Amino acid sequence: MGRKCMICSEEAKYAIKGTSDFYCEHCAEENFDDINALVKLDEQDKKEKAKIDDDDELDDEDDFEDDTGSEEE
């Protein structure tokens, strides 16, 4: 998605969960004792995409119900 490391501006691979702090692999390894505590961006992106897809499906169901809900004569 084009996120950049906040230290060196290389492509980011990791983030601190719940923040917009992004790190490339090298900077993450240099600045954190355990990079397993960070979120891998590809995993985070998949979760966000799944949530968006689920929300879109719910919106589609709502649209269907609105079209068939009540008829005015």
mmCIF file of the N, C-alpha and C atoms, coordinates in Angstrom:
data_MODEL
# 
_entry.id   MODEL 
# 
loop_
_atom_site.group_PDB 
_atom_site.id 
_atom_site.type_symbol 
_atom_site.label_atom_id 
_atom_site.label_alt_id 
_atom_site.label_comp_id 
_atom_site.label_asym_id 
_atom_site.label_entity_id 
_atom_site.label_seq_id 
_atom_site.pdbx_PDB_ins_code 
_atom_site.Cartn_x 
_atom_site.Cartn_y 
_atom_site.Cartn_z 
_atom_site.occupancy 
_atom_site.B_iso_or_equiv 
_atom_site.pdbx_formal_charge 
_atom_site.auth_seq_id 
_atom_site.auth_comp_id 
_atom_site.auth_asym_id 
_atom_site.auth_atom_id 
_atom_site.pdbx_PDB_model_num 
ATOM 1   N N  . MET A 1 1  ? 0.809   -1.193  0.000  1.00 0.00 ? 1  MET A N  1 
ATOM 2   C CA . MET A 1 1  ? 0.000   0.000   0.000  1.00 0.00 ? 1  MET A CA 1 
ATOM 3   C C  . MET A 1 1  ? 0.854   1.260   0.000  1.00 0.00 ? 1  MET A C  1 
ATOM 4   N N  . GLY A 1 2  ? 2.183   1.113   -0.070 1.00 0.00 ? 2  GLY A N  1 
ATOM 5   C CA . GLY A 1 2  ? 3.044   2.258   -0.163 1.00 0.00 ? 2  GLY A CA 1 
ATOM 6   C C  . GLY A 1 2  ? 3.366   2.931   1.156  1.00 0.00 ? 2  GLY A C  1 
ATOM 7   N N  . ARG A 1 3  ? 3.286   2.234   2.260  1.00 0.00 ? 3  ARG A N  1 
ATOM 8   C CA . ARG A 1 3  ? 3.655   2.819   3.554  1.00 0.00 ? 3  ARG A CA 1 
ATOM 9   C C  . ARG A 1 3  ? 5.167   2.868   3.655  1.00 0.00 ? 3  ARG A C  1 
ATOM 10  N N  . LYS A 1 4  ? 5.662   3.949   4.248  1.00 0.00 ? 4  LYS A N  1 
ATOM 11  C CA . LYS A 1 4  ? 7.101   4.168   4.337  1.00 0.00 ? 4  LYS A CA 1 
ATOM 12  C C  . LYS A 1 4  ? 7.571   4.099   5.783  1.00 0.00 ? 4  LYS A C  1 
ATOM 13  N N  . CYS A 1 5  ? 8.779   3.597   5.966  1.00 0.00 ? 5  CYS A N  1 
ATOM 14  C CA . CYS A 1 5  ? 9.415   3.550   7.280  1.00 0.00 ? 5  CYS A CA 1 
ATOM 15  C C  . CYS A 1 5  ? 9.575   4.974   7.802  1.00 0.00 ? 5  CYS A C  1 
ATOM 16  N N  . MET A 1 6  ? 9.214   5.180   9.057  1.00 0.00 ? 6  MET A N  1 
ATOM 17  C CA . MET A 1 6  ? 9.297   6.525   9.634  1.00 0.00 ? 6  MET A CA 1 
ATOM 18  C C  . MET A 1 6  ? 10.732  6.955   9.933  1.00 0.00 ? 6  MET A C  1 
ATOM 19  N N  . ILE A 1 7  ? 11.681  6.020   9.849  1.00 0.00 ? 7  ILE A N  1 
ATOM 20  C CA . ILE A 1 7  ? 13.085  6.347   10.122 1.00 0.00 ? 7  ILE A CA 1 
ATOM 21  C C  . ILE A 1 7  ? 13.861  6.603   8.829  1.00 0.00 ? 7  ILE A C  1 
ATOM 22  N N  . CYS A 1 8  ? 13.757  5.674   7.876  1.00 0.00 ? 8  CYS A N  1 
ATOM 23  C CA . CYS A 1 8  ? 14.601  5.777   6.677  1.00 0.00 ? 8  CYS A CA 1 
ATOM 24  C C  . CYS A 1 8  ? 13.821  5.953   5.376  1.00 0.00 ? 8  CYS A C  1 
ATOM 25  N N  . SER A 1 9  ? 12.502  5.908   5.431  1.00 0.00 ? 9  SER A N  1 
ATOM 26  C CA . SER A 1 9  ? 11.616  6.100   4.272  1.00 0.00 ? 9  SER A CA 1 
ATOM 27  C C  . SER A 1 9  ? 11.614  4.939   3.276  1.00 0.00 ? 9  SER A C  1 
ATOM 28  N N  . GLU A 1 10 ? 12.233  3.820   3.640  1.00 0.00 ? 10 GLU A N  1 
ATOM 29  C CA . GLU A 1 10 ? 12.125  2.620   2.806  1.00 0.00 ? 10 GLU A CA 1 
ATOM 30  C C  . GLU A 1 10 ? 10.711  2.038   2.955  1.00 0.00 ? 10 GLU A C  1 
ATOM 31  N N  . GLU A 1 11 ? 10.385  1.048   2.133  1.00 0.00 ? 11 GLU A N  1 
ATOM 32  C CA . GLU A 1 11 ? 9.068   0.423   2.232  1.00 0.00 ? 11 GLU A CA 1 
ATOM 33  C C  . GLU A 1 11 ? 8.906   -0.246  3.596  1.00 0.00 ? 11 GLU A C  1 
ATOM 34  N N  . ALA A 1 12 ? 7.805   0.057   4.266  1.00 0.00 ? 12 ALA A N  1 
ATOM 35  C CA . ALA A 1 12 ? 7.558   -0.482  5.603  1.00 0.00 ? 12 ALA A CA 1 
ATOM 36  C C  . ALA A 1 12 ? 7.009   -1.894  5.528  1.00 0.00 ? 12 ALA A C  1 
ATOM 37  N N  . LYS A 1 13 ? 7.447   -2.708  6.465  1.00 0.00 ? 13 LYS A N  1 
ATOM 38  C CA . LYS A 1 13 ? 6.971   -4.088  6.576  1.00 0.00 ? 13 LYS A CA 1 
ATOM 39  C C  . LYS A 1 13 ? 6.304   -4.349  7.921  1.00 0.00 ? 13 LYS A C  1 
ATOM 40  N N  . TYR A 1 14 ? 6.526   -3.448  8.890  1.00 0.00 ? 14 TYR A N  1 
ATOM 41  C CA . TYR A 1 14 ? 6.017   -3.633  10.247 1.00 0.00 ? 14 TYR A CA 1 
ATOM 42  C C  . TYR A 1 14 ? 5.386   -2.342  10.761 1.00 0.00 ? 14 TYR A C  1 
ATOM 43  N N  . ALA A 1 15 ? 4.502   -2.500  11.749 1.00 0.00 ? 15 ALA A N  1 
ATOM 44  C CA . ALA A 1 15 ? 3.889   -1.345  12.407 1.00 0.00 ? 15 ALA A CA 1 
ATOM 45  C C  . ALA A 1 15 ? 3.681   -1.660  13.872 1.00 0.00 ? 15 ALA A C  1 
ATOM 46  N N  . ILE A 1 16 ? 3.587   -0.598  14.671 1.00 0.00 ? 16 ILE A N  1 
ATOM 47  C CA . ILE A 1 16 ? 3.180   -0.761  16.059 1.00 0.00 ? 16 ILE A CA 1 
ATOM 48  C C  . ILE A 1 16 ? 1.658   -0.800  16.041 1.00 0.00 ? 16 ILE A C  1 
ATOM 49  N N  . LYS A 1 17 ? 1.090   -1.848  16.617 1.00 0.00 ? 17 LYS A N  1 
ATOM 50  C CA . LYS A 1 17 ? -0.354  -2.044  16.576 1.00 0.00 ? 17 LYS A CA 1 
ATOM 51  C C  . LYS A 1 17 ? -1.097  -0.814  17.095 1.00 0.00 ? 17 LYS A C  1 
ATOM 52  N N  . GLY A 1 18 ? -2.093  -0.382  16.332 1.00 0.00 ? 18 GLY A N  1 
ATOM 53  C CA . GLY A 1 18 ? -2.943  0.723   16.737 1.00 0.00 ? 18 GLY A CA 1 
ATOM 54  C C  . GLY A 1 18 ? -2.350  2.102   16.489 1.00 0.00 ? 18 GLY A C  1 
ATOM 55  N N  . THR A 1 19 ? -1.214  2.148   15.800 1.00 0.00 ? 19 THR A N  1 
ATOM 56  C CA . THR A 1 19 ? -0.592  3.444   15.509 1.00 0.00 ? 19 THR A CA 1 
ATOM 57  C C  . THR A 1 19 ? -0.283  3.546   14.019 1.00 0.00 ? 19 THR A C  1 
ATOM 58  N N  . SER A 1 20 ? 0.186   4.698   13.617 1.00 0.00 ? 20 SER A N  1 
ATOM 59  C CA . SER A 1 20 ? 0.646   4.865   12.239 1.00 0.00 ? 20 SER A CA 1 
ATOM 60  C C  . SER A 1 20 ? 2.173   4.917   12.206 1.00 0.00 ? 20 SER A C  1 
ATOM 61  N N  . ASP A 1 21 ? 2.804   4.229   13.153 1.00 0.00 ? 21 ASP A N  1 
ATOM 62  C CA . ASP A 1 21 ? 4.266   4.128   13.193 1.00 0.00 ? 21 ASP A CA 1 
ATOM 63  C C  . ASP A 1 21 ? 4.692   2.899   12.407 1.00 0.00 ? 21 ASP A C  1 
ATOM 64  N N  . PHE A 1 22 ? 5.312   3.129   11.247 1.00 0.00 ? 22 PHE A N  1 
ATOM 65  C CA . PHE A 1 22 ? 5.699   2.054   10.345 1.00 0.00 ? 22 PHE A CA 1 
ATOM 66  C C  . PHE A 1 22 ? 7.215   1.948   10.261 1.00 0.00 ? 22 PHE A C  1 
ATOM 67  N N  . TYR A 1 23 ? 7.717   0.710   10.083 1.00 0.00 ? 23 TYR A N  1 
ATOM 68  C CA . TYR A 1 23 ? 9.152   0.462   10.039 1.00 0.00 ? 23 TYR A CA 1 
ATOM 69  C C  . TYR A 1 23 ? 9.483   -0.554  8.959  1.00 0.00 ? 23 TYR A C  1 
ATOM 70  N N  . CYS A 1 24 ? 10.628  -0.331  8.293  1.00 0.00 ? 24 CYS A N  1 
ATOM 71  C CA . CYS A 1 24 ? 11.149  -1.356  7.391  1.00 0.00 ? 24 CYS A CA 1 
ATOM 72  C C  . CYS A 1 24 ? 11.742  -2.473  8.255  1.00 0.00 ? 24 CYS A C  1 
ATOM 73  N N  . GLU A 1 25 ? 12.104  -3.576  7.630  1.00 0.00 ? 25 GLU A N  1 
ATOM 74  C CA . GLU A 1 25 ? 12.624  -4.706  8.404  1.00 0.00 ? 25 GLU A CA 1 
ATOM 75  C C  . GLU A 1 25 ? 13.921  -4.344  9.129  1.00 0.00 ? 25 GLU A C  1 
ATOM 76  N N  . HIS A 1 26 ? 14.819  -3.657  8.443  1.00 0.00 ? 26 HIS A N  1 
ATOM 77  C CA . HIS A 1 26 ? 16.107  -3.294  9.055  1.00 0.00 ? 26 HIS A CA 1 
ATOM 78  C C  . HIS A 1 26 ? 15.912  -2.394  10.272 1.00 0.00 ? 26 HIS A C  1 
ATOM 79  N N  . CYS A 1 27 ? 15.125  -1.335  10.133 1.00 0.00 ? 27 CYS A N  1 
ATOM 80  C CA . CYS A 1 27 ? 14.926  -0.398  11.248 1.00 0.00 ? 27 CYS A CA 1 
ATOM 81  C C  . CYS A 1 27 ? 14.168  -1.060  12.399 1.00 0.00 ? 27 CYS A C  1 
ATOM 82  N N  . ALA A 1 28 ? 13.229  -1.944  12.078 1.00 0.00 ? 28 ALA A N  1 
ATOM 83  C CA . ALA A 1 28 ? 12.505  -2.661  13.134 1.00 0.00 ? 28 ALA A CA 1 
ATOM 84  C C  . ALA A 1 28 ? 13.470  -3.512  13.945 1.00 0.00 ? 28 ALA A C  1 
ATOM 85  N N  . GLU A 1 29 ? 14.349  -4.234  13.252 1.00 0.00 ? 29 GLU A N  1 
ATOM 86  C CA . GLU A 1 29 ? 15.320  -5.075  13.952 1.00 0.00 ? 29 GLU A CA 1 
ATOM 87  C C  . GLU A 1 29 ? 16.306  -4.240  14.772 1.00 0.00 ? 29 GLU A C  1 
ATOM 88  N N  . GLU A 1 30 ? 16.673  -3.076  14.271 1.00 0.00 ? 30 GLU A N  1 
ATOM 89  C CA . GLU A 1 30 ? 17.621  -2.207  14.972 1.00 0.00 ? 30 GLU A CA 1 
ATOM 90  C C  . GLU A 1 30 ? 17.015  -1.549  16.209 1.00 0.00 ? 30 GLU A C  1 
ATOM 91  N N  . ASN A 1 31 ? 15.697  -1.272  16.183 1.00 0.00 ? 31 ASN A N  1 
ATOM 92  C CA . ASN A 1 31 ? 15.081  -0.462  17.235 1.00 0.00 ? 31 ASN A CA 1 
ATOM 93  C C  . ASN A 1 31 ? 14.205  -1.231  18.210 1.00 0.00 ? 31 ASN A C  1 
ATOM 94  N N  . PHE A 1 32 ? 13.942  -2.504  17.932 1.00 0.00 ? 32 PHE A N  1 
ATOM 95  C CA . PHE A 1 32 ? 13.084  -3.291  18.813 1.00 0.00 ? 32 PHE A CA 1 
ATOM 96  C C  . PHE A 1 32 ? 13.787  -4.590  19.178 1.00 0.00 ? 32 PHE A C  1 
ATOM 97  N N  . ASP A 1 33 ? 13.690  -4.959  20.447 1.00 0.00 ? 33 ASP A N  1 
ATOM 98  C CA . ASP A 1 33 ? 14.303  -6.206  20.895 1.00 0.00 ? 33 ASP A CA 1 
ATOM 99  C C  . ASP A 1 33 ? 13.643  -7.415  20.244 1.00 0.00 ? 33 ASP A C  1 
ATOM 100 N N  . ASP A 1 34 ? 12.331  -7.349  20.065 1.00 0.00 ? 34 ASP A N  1 
ATOM 101 C CA . ASP A 1 34 ? 11.577  -8.478  19.531 1.00 0.00 ? 34 ASP A CA 1 
ATOM 102 C C  . ASP A 1 34 ? 10.589  -7.968  18.487 1.00 0.00 ? 34 ASP A C  1 
ATOM 103 N N  . ILE A 1 35 ? 10.920  -8.162  17.207 1.00 0.00 ? 35 ILE A N  1 
ATOM 104 C CA . ILE A 1 35 ? 10.014  -7.659  16.158 1.00 0.00 ? 35 ILE A CA 1 
ATOM 105 C C  . ILE A 1 35 ? 8.716   -8.458  16.091 1.00 0.00 ? 35 ILE A C  1 
ATOM 106 N N  . ASN A 1 36 ? 8.654   -9.589  16.802 1.00 0.00 ? 36 ASN A N  1 
ATOM 107 C CA . ASN A 1 36 ? 7.401   -10.342 16.848 1.00 0.00 ? 36 ASN A CA 1 
ATOM 108 C C  . ASN A 1 36 ? 6.310   -9.568  17.587 1.00 0.00 ? 36 ASN A C  1 
ATOM 109 N N  . ALA A 1 37 ? 6.719   -8.553  18.359 1.00 0.00 ? 37 ALA A N  1 
ATOM 110 C CA . ALA A 1 37 ? 5.743   -7.711  19.046 1.00 0.00 ? 37 ALA A CA 1 
ATOM 111 C C  . ALA A 1 37 ? 5.087   -6.717  18.084 1.00 0.00 ? 37 ALA A C  1 
ATOM 112 N N  . LEU A 1 38 ? 5.695   -6.543  16.906 1.00 0.00 ? 38 LEU A N  1 
ATOM 113 C CA . LEU A 1 38 ? 5.140   -5.637  15.902 1.00 0.00 ? 38 LEU A CA 1 
ATOM 114 C C  . LEU A 1 38 ? 4.158   -6.387  15.006 1.00 0.00 ? 38 LEU A C  1 
ATOM 115 N N  . VAL A 1 39 ? 3.329   -5.632  14.315 1.00 0.00 ? 39 VAL A N  1 
ATOM 116 C CA . VAL A 1 39 ? 2.356   -6.213  13.389 1.00 0.00 ? 39 VAL A CA 1 
ATOM 117 C C  . VAL A 1 39 ? 2.961   -6.201  11.998 1.00 0.00 ? 39 VAL A C  1 
ATOM 118 N N  . LYS A 1 40 ? 2.939   -7.353  11.321 1.00 0.00 ? 40 LYS A N  1 
ATOM 119 C CA . LYS A 1 40 ? 3.380   -7.384  9.928  1.00 0.00 ? 40 LYS A CA 1 
ATOM 120 C C  . LYS A 1 40 ? 2.305   -6.724  9.080  1.00 0.00 ? 40 LYS A C  1 
ATOM 121 N N  . LEU A 1 41 ? 2.708   -5.821  8.211  1.00 0.00 ? 41 LEU A N  1 
ATOM 122 C CA . LEU A 1 41 ? 1.725   -5.050  7.451  1.00 0.00 ? 41 LEU A CA 1 
ATOM 123 C C  . LEU A 1 41 ? 0.908   -5.904  6.504  1.00 0.00 ? 41 LEU A C  1 
ATOM 124 N N  . ASP A 1 42 ? 1.484   -6.942  5.902  1.00 0.00 ? 42 ASP A N  1 
ATOM 125 C CA . ASP A 1 42 ? 0.689   -7.766  4.993  1.00 0.00 ? 42 ASP A CA 1 
ATOM 126 C C  . ASP A 1 42 ? -0.444  -8.459  5.747  1.00 0.00 ? 42 ASP A C  1 
ATOM 127 N N  . GLU A 1 43 ? -0.210  -8.872  6.984  1.00 0.00 ? 43 GLU A N  1 
ATOM 128 C CA . GLU A 1 43 ? -1.263  -9.487  7.792  1.00 0.00 ? 43 GLU A CA 1 
ATOM 129 C C  . GLU A 1 43 ? -2.318  -8.451  8.180  1.00 0.00 ? 43 GLU A C  1 
ATOM 130 N N  . GLN A 1 44 ? -1.857  -7.257  8.559  1.00 0.00 ? 44 GLN A N  1 
ATOM 131 C CA . GLN A 1 44 ? -2.773  -6.188  8.943  1.00 0.00 ? 44 GLN A CA 1 
ATOM 132 C C  . GLN A 1 44 ? -3.625  -5.775  7.747  1.00 0.00 ? 44 GLN A C  1 
ATOM 133 N N  . ASP A 1 45 ? -3.015  -5.679  6.566  1.00 0.00 ? 45 ASP A N  1 
ATOM 134 C CA . ASP A 1 45 ? -3.749  -5.291  5.367  1.00 0.00 ? 45 ASP A CA 1 
ATOM 135 C C  . ASP A 1 45 ? -4.825  -6.310  5.022  1.00 0.00 ? 45 ASP A C  1 
ATOM 136 N N  . LYS A 1 46 ? -4.520  -7.598  5.191  1.00 0.00 ? 46 LYS A N  1 
ATOM 137 C CA . LYS A 1 46 ? -5.511  -8.641  4.912  1.00 0.00 ? 46 LYS A CA 1 
ATOM 138 C C  . LYS A 1 46 ? -6.699  -8.534  5.859  1.00 0.00 ? 46 LYS A C  1 
ATOM 139 N N  . LYS A 1 47 ? -6.430  -8.261  7.146  1.00 0.00 ? 47 LYS A N  1 
ATOM 140 C CA . LYS A 1 47 ? -7.506  -8.116  8.123  1.00 0.00 ? 47 LYS A CA 1 
ATOM 141 C C  . LYS A 1 47 ? -8.368  -6.903  7.801  1.00 0.00 ? 47 LYS A C  1 
ATOM 142 N N  . GLU A 1 48 ? -7.726  -5.791  7.432  1.00 0.00 ? 48 GLU A N  1 
ATOM 143 C CA . GLU A 1 48 ? -8.477  -4.581  7.095  1.00 0.00 ? 48 GLU A CA 1 
ATOM 144 C C  . GLU A 1 48 ? -9.318  -4.800  5.841  1.00 0.00 ? 48 GLU A C  1 
ATOM 145 N N  . LYS A 1 49 ? -8.764  -5.484  4.845  1.00 0.00 ? 49 LYS A N  1 
ATOM 146 C CA . LYS A 1 49 ? -9.504  -5.753  3.618  1.00 0.00 ? 49 LYS A CA 1 
ATOM 147 C C  . LYS A 1 49 ? -10.699 -6.655  3.909  1.00 0.00 ? 49 LYS A C  1 
ATOM 148 N N  . ALA A 1 50 ? -10.515 -7.662  4.751  1.00 0.00 ? 50 ALA A N  1 
ATOM 149 C CA . ALA A 1 50 ? -11.615 -8.555  5.112  1.00 0.00 ? 50 ALA A CA 1 
ATOM 150 C C  . ALA A 1 50 ? -12.717 -7.785  5.827  1.00 0.00 ? 50 ALA A C  1 
ATOM 151 N N  . LYS A 1 51 ? -12.362 -6.867  6.695  1.00 0.00 ? 51 LYS A N  1 
ATOM 152 C CA . LYS A 1 51 ? -13.357 -6.055  7.406  1.00 0.00 ? 51 LYS A CA 1 
ATOM 153 C C  . LYS A 1 51 ? -14.129 -5.176  6.423  1.00 0.00 ? 51 LYS A C  1 
ATOM 154 N N  . ILE A 1 52 ? -13.416 -4.567  5.484  1.00 0.00 ? 52 ILE A N  1 
ATOM 155 C CA . ILE A 1 52 ? -14.080 -3.727  4.482  1.00 0.00 ? 52 ILE A CA 1 
ATOM 156 C C  . ILE A 1 52 ? -15.020 -4.569  3.633  1.00 0.00 ? 52 ILE A C  1 
ATOM 157 N N  . ASP A 1 53 ? -14.576 -5.758  3.216  1.00 0.00 ? 53 ASP A N  1 
ATOM 158 C CA . ASP A 1 53 ? -15.426 -6.644  2.422  1.00 0.00 ? 53 ASP A CA 1 
ATOM 159 C C  . ASP A 1 53 ? -16.670 -7.047  3.195  1.00 0.00 ? 53 ASP A C  1 
ATOM 160 N N  . ASP A 1 54 ? -16.519 -7.356  4.481  1.00 0.00 ? 54 ASP A N  1 
ATOM 161 C CA . ASP A 1 54 ? -17.668 -7.712  5.322  1.00 0.00 ? 54 ASP A CA 1 
ATOM 162 C C  . ASP A 1 54 ? -18.638 -6.542  5.433  1.00 0.00 ? 54 ASP A C  1 
ATOM 163 N N  . ASP A 1 55 ? -18.108 -5.334  5.621  1.00 0.00 ? 55 ASP A N  1 
ATOM 164 C CA . ASP A 1 55 ? -18.956 -4.144  5.716  1.00 0.00 ? 55 ASP A CA 1 
ATOM 165 C C  . ASP A 1 55 ? -19.709 -3.921  4.409  1.00 0.00 ? 55 ASP A C  1 
ATOM 166 N N  . ASP A 1 56 ? -19.038 -4.140  3.270  1.00 0.00 ? 56 ASP A N  1 
ATOM 167 C CA . ASP A 1 56 ? -19.693 -3.981  1.974  1.00 0.00 ? 56 ASP A CA 1 
ATOM 168 C C  . ASP A 1 56 ? -20.831 -4.985  1.809  1.00 0.00 ? 56 ASP A C  1 
ATOM 169 N N  . GLU A 1 57 ? -20.610 -6.216  2.260  1.00 0.00 ? 57 GLU A N  1 
ATOM 170 C CA . GLU A 1 57 ? -21.660 -7.231  2.173  1.00 0.00 ? 57 GLU A CA 1 
ATOM 171 C C  . GLU A 1 57 ? -22.856 -6.843  3.025  1.00 0.00 ? 57 GLU A C  1 
ATOM 172 N N  . LEU A 1 58 ? -22.620 -6.309  4.208  1.00 0.00 ? 58 LEU A N  1 
ATOM 173 C CA . LEU A 1 58 ? -23.715 -5.867  5.068  1.00 0.00 ? 58 LEU A CA 1 
ATOM 174 C C  . LEU A 1 58 ? -24.468 -4.711  4.425  1.00 0.00 ? 58 LEU A C  1 
ATOM 175 N N  . ASP A 1 59 ? -23.750 -3.787  3.795  1.00 0.00 ? 59 ASP A N  1 
ATOM 176 C CA . ASP A 1 59 ? -24.400 -2.674  3.103  1.00 0.00 ? 59 ASP A CA 1 
ATOM 177 C C  . ASP A 1 59 ? -25.269 -3.193  1.961  1.00 0.00 ? 59 ASP A C  1 
ATOM 178 N N  . ASP A 1 60 ? -24.787 -4.192  1.234  1.00 0.00 ? 60 ASP A N  1 
ATOM 179 C CA . ASP A 1 60 ? -25.559 -4.770  0.143  1.00 0.00 ? 60 ASP A CA 1 
ATOM 180 C C  . ASP A 1 60 ? -26.835 -5.420  0.668  1.00 0.00 ? 60 ASP A C  1 
ATOM 181 N N  . GLU A 1 61 ? -26.762 -6.104  1.808  1.00 0.00 ? 61 GLU A N  1 
ATOM 182 C CA . GLU A 1 61 ? -27.942 -6.724  2.405  1.00 0.00 ? 61 GLU A CA 1 
ATOM 183 C C  . GLU A 1 61 ? -28.937 -5.658  2.828  1.00 0.00 ? 61 GLU A C  1 
ATOM 184 N N  . ASP A 1 62 ? -28.459 -4.548  3.400  1.00 0.00 ? 62 ASP A N  1 
ATOM 185 C CA . ASP A 1 62 ? -29.335 -3.449  3.799  1.00 0.00 ? 62 ASP A CA 1 
ATOM 186 C C  . ASP A 1 62 ? -30.028 -2.851  2.585  1.00 0.00 ? 62 ASP A C  1 
ATOM 187 N N  . ASP A 1 63 ? -29.309 -2.699  1.479  1.00 0.00 ? 63 ASP A N  1 
ATOM 188 C CA . ASP A 1 63 ? -29.907 -2.165  0.260  1.00 0.00 ? 63 ASP A CA 1 
ATOM 189 C C  . ASP A 1 63 ? -31.019 -3.077  -0.227 1.00 0.00 ? 63 ASP A C  1 
ATOM 190 N N  . PHE A 1 64 ? -30.794 -4.375  -0.160 1.00 0.00 ? 64 PHE A N  1 
ATOM 191 C CA . PHE A 1 64 ? -31.804 -5.325  -0.608 1.00 0.00 ? 64 PHE A CA 1 
ATOM 192 C C  . PHE A 1 64 ? -33.052 -5.212  0.250  1.00 0.00 ? 64 PHE A C  1 
ATOM 193 N N  . GLU A 1 65 ? -32.889 -5.125  1.547  1.00 0.00 ? 65 GLU A N  1 
ATOM 194 C CA . GLU A 1 65 ? -34.034 -5.004  2.455  1.00 0.00 ? 65 GLU A CA 1 
ATOM 195 C C  . GLU A 1 65 ? -34.776 -3.701  2.224  1.00 0.00 ? 65 GLU A C  1 
ATOM 196 N N  . ASP A 1 66 ? -34.065 -2.610  1.954  1.00 0.00 ? 66 ASP A N  1 
ATOM 197 C CA . ASP A 1 66 ? -34.704 -1.323  1.716  1.00 0.00 ? 66 ASP A CA 1 
ATOM 198 C C  . ASP A 1 66 ? -35.558 -1.357  0.456  1.00 0.00 ? 66 ASP A C  1 
ATOM 199 N N  . ASP A 1 67 ? -35.106 -2.084  -0.564 1.00 0.00 ? 67 ASP A N  1 
ATOM 200 C CA . ASP A 1 67 ? -35.865 -2.153  -1.819 1.00 0.00 ? 67 ASP A CA 1 
ATOM 201 C C  . ASP A 1 67 ? -37.156 -2.948  -1.661 1.00 0.00 ? 67 ASP A C  1 
ATOM 202 N N  . THR A 1 68 ? -37.198 -3.877  -0.741 1.00 0.00 ? 68 THR A N  1 
ATOM 203 C CA . THR A 1 68 ? -38.370 -4.742  -0.610 1.00 0.00 ? 68 THR A CA 1 
ATOM 204 C C  . THR A 1 68 ? -39.157 -4.458  0.648  1.00 0.00 ? 68 THR A C  1 
ATOM 205 N N  . GLY A 1 69 ? -38.739 -3.480  1.447  1.00 0.00 ? 69 GLY A N  1 
ATOM 206 C CA . GLY A 1 69 ? -39.339 -3.223  2.759  1.00 0.00 ? 69 GLY A CA 1 
ATOM 207 C C  . GLY A 1 69 ? -40.797 -2.833  2.714  1.00 0.00 ? 69 GLY A C  1 
ATOM 208 N N  . SER A 1 70 ? -41.141 -1.709  2.128  1.00 0.00 ? 70 SER A N  1 
ATOM 209 C CA . SER A 1 70 ? -42.528 -1.263  2.123  1.00 0.00 ? 70 SER A CA 1 
ATOM 210 C C  . SER A 1 70 ? -42.873 -0.722  0.758  1.00 0.00 ? 70 SER A C  1 
ATOM 211 N N  . GLU A 1 71 ? -44.094 -0.943  0.380  1.00 0.00 ? 71 GLU A N  1 
ATOM 212 C CA . GLU A 1 71 ? -44.569 -0.472  -0.911 1.00 0.00 ? 71 GLU A CA 1 
ATOM 213 C C  . GLU A 1 71 ? -45.644 0.570   -0.666 1.00 0.00 ? 71 GLU A C  1 
ATOM 214 N N  . GLU A 1 72 ? -45.545 1.665   -1.394 1.00 0.00 ? 72 GLU A N  1 
ATOM 215 C CA . GLU A 1 72 ? -46.573 2.692   -1.309 1.00 0.00 ? 72 GLU A CA 1 
ATOM 216 C C  . GLU A 1 72 ? -47.519 2.523   -2.478 1.00 0.00 ? 72 GLU A C  1 
ATOM 217 N N  . GLU A 1 73 ? -48.799 2.676   -2.201 1.00 0.00 ? 73 GLU A N  1 
ATOM 218 C CA . GLU A 1 73 ? -49.778 2.516   -3.281 1.00 0.00 ? 73 GLU A CA 1 
ATOM 219 C C  . GLU A 1 73 ? -50.449 3.812   -3.591 1.00 0.00 ? 73 GLU A C  1 
# 
